[in-house]
Amino acid sequence: MLKINENWVYRVVGVHEDEVDFLITEINSTSFSAENKQNDFPKVITYKLKAEFLKATIADDKNAIDFIFEREGRITKTE
């Protein structure tokens, strides 16, 4: 994240040839959302911190893809 003029921006690097900036539209202590309506996909990126994991969602008007990240080294109970 970086501040450009008066706005906070989430900059995506390494996915495309050029960097892509997303304007932070919502932010609090456990989540943030960023938008770039001009980008083909995604148009919105959201991160939400839960007790056991971090959920990232990339979306446009029709599709959404979730990514779940767990802390490394944490033991997960499975049944």
Backbone hydrogen bonds, N-H to C=O, Kabsch-Sander energy under -0.5 kcal/mol:
donor,donor_aa,acceptor,acceptor_aa,energy
2,L,9,V,-2.4
4,I,2,L,-0.6
4,I,7,N,-3.0
5,N,3,K,-0.5
7,N,4,I,-2.5
9,V,2,L,-3.1
10,Y,22,F,-3.2
11,R,9,V,-0.6
12,V,10,Y,-0.5
12,V,20,V,-3.1
13,V,11,R,-0.5
20,V,12,V,-2.1
22,F,10,Y,-2.0
23,L,35,E,-2.6
24,I,8,W,-2.6
25,T,33,S,-2.5
26,E,33,S,-1.4
28,N,31,S,-2.6
32,F,47,Y,-2.0
33,S,26,E,-2.3
34,A,45,I,-2.5
35,E,23,L,-2.6
36,N,43,K,-2.7
39,N,36,N,-1.4
43,K,59,A,-3.0
44,V,59,A,-2.3
45,I,34,A,-2.6
46,T,57,T,-2.6
47,Y,32,F,-2.6
48,K,55,K,-2.6
49,L,30,T,-3.4
50,K,48,K,-0.6
50,K,53,F,-3.2
54,L,69,F,-2.6
55,K,48,K,-2.9
56,A,54,L,-0.5
56,A,67,F,-3.0
57,T,46,T,-2.8
58,I,65,I,-2.4
59,A,44,V,-2.3
60,D,63,N,-2.5
65,I,58,I,-2.8
67,F,56,A,-3.0
69,F,54,L,-2.9
71,R,52,E,-0.6
74,R,71,R,-1.4
